[in-house]
């Protein structure tokens, strides 16, 4: 099923919100850092340079008192978990159309 970006963001936010606190905190911390780097970069090359210079995994490691390797490994596991849940939700999603009295207007409902 094709999905728009806003729906995907909403579903991901819902999935992340249900993660255990430790995973949720790490995910949000790294995600925020990556978003800041994206916003401050003018080009993709500059973003990659900033990513190497200000590694979100090293920053998260310092913040949470873990090794950069553990931060990266945990983040990859969290992203895998989120992707699996997202795929599960997308497989269960169905768009139902309900005809209205007018020939031009149809109401749609998204169900899970």
C-alpha positions in Angstrom: 0.0 0.0 0.0 1.3 3.4 -0.9 1.5 5.8 2.1 2.1 9.5 2.3 5.0 10.9 4.3 2.8 12.4 7.1 1.1 9.1 7.7 4.4 7.3 7.9 5.8 9.9 10.4 2.7 9.5 12.5 3.0 5.7 12.5 6.7 5.9 13.4 6.0 8.4 16.2 3.4 6.0 17.6 5.8 3.0 17.4 8.7 4.9 19.0 6.4 6.2 21.7 5.7 2.6 22.7 9.3 1.6 23.0 10.9 0.9 26.5 12.1 4.2 28.0 15.8 3.5 27.5 15.3 2.7 23.8 13.0 5.7 23.3 15.5 8.1 24.9 18.4 6.8 22.8 16.3 6.9 19.6 15.1 10.5 20.3 18.6 11.7 21.3 20.3 10.4 18.1 17.4 11.4 15.9 17.5 15.0 17.2 21.3 15.2 16.6 20.9 13.9 13.1 18.1 16.3 12.3 20.3 19.2 13.6 23.1 18.2 11.4 20.8 17.9 8.4 19.4 21.4 9.1 22.9 22.9 9.4 24.3 21.3 6.2 23.9 23.0 2.9 24.7 19.9 0.8 24.7 16.2 1.2 28.5 16.2 1.2 28.6 18.8 4.0 26.1 16.6 6.0 28.4 13.6 5.7 31.3 15.7 6.8 29.3 17.0 9.8 28.2 13.4 10.6 31.8 12.3 10.8 32.9 15.3 12.8 30.0 15.3 15.3 29.1 11.6 15.4 25.7 11.1 16.9 26.8 7.7 18.2 29.8 9.2 20.1 27.6 12.0 21.4 25.0 9.4 22.6 27.7 7.3 24.1 28.9 10.2 26.2 25.4 11.2 27.2 24.3 7.7 28.2 27.6 6.5 29.6 28.0 3.6 27.0 30.5 2.9 24.3 30.0 4.3 20.8 29.8 0.7 19.5 27.0 -0.1 22.0 25.1 3.1 21.0 25.3 2.2 17.4 24.3 -1.4 18.0 21.4 -0.4 20.1 20.2 2.2 17.6 20.4 -0.3 14.8 18.3 -2.8 16.8 15.8 -0.1 17.6 15.6 1.0 14.0 15.1 -2.7 13.0 12.3 -3.0 15.6 10.6 0.2 14.4 10.9 -0.9 10.8 9.4 -4.3 11.5 6.5 -2.8 13.5 5.9 -0.3 10.7 5.8 -3.0 8.1 3.4 -5.0 10.3 1.1 -1.9 10.6 1.2 -1.2 6.9 0.3 -4.8 6.1 -2.8 -4.5 8.3 -3.8 -1.1 7.1 -6.9 -0.8 4.9 -8.5 2.2 3.3 -12.3 2.0 3.3 -14.4 4.4 1.2 -17.9 5.3 2.1 -20.0 6.8 -0.6 -22.0 9.9 0.5 -25.2 11.3 -0.8 -23.4 13.5 -3.2 -21.9 11.9 -6.3 -18.6 13.9 -6.0 -17.8 13.4 -2.3 -16.5 10.2 -0.8 -15.4 9.8 2.8 -12.4 7.6 3.5 -11.5 5.8 6.7 -8.2 4.3 7.5 -8.4 1.1 9.6 -5.7 -1.0 11.2 
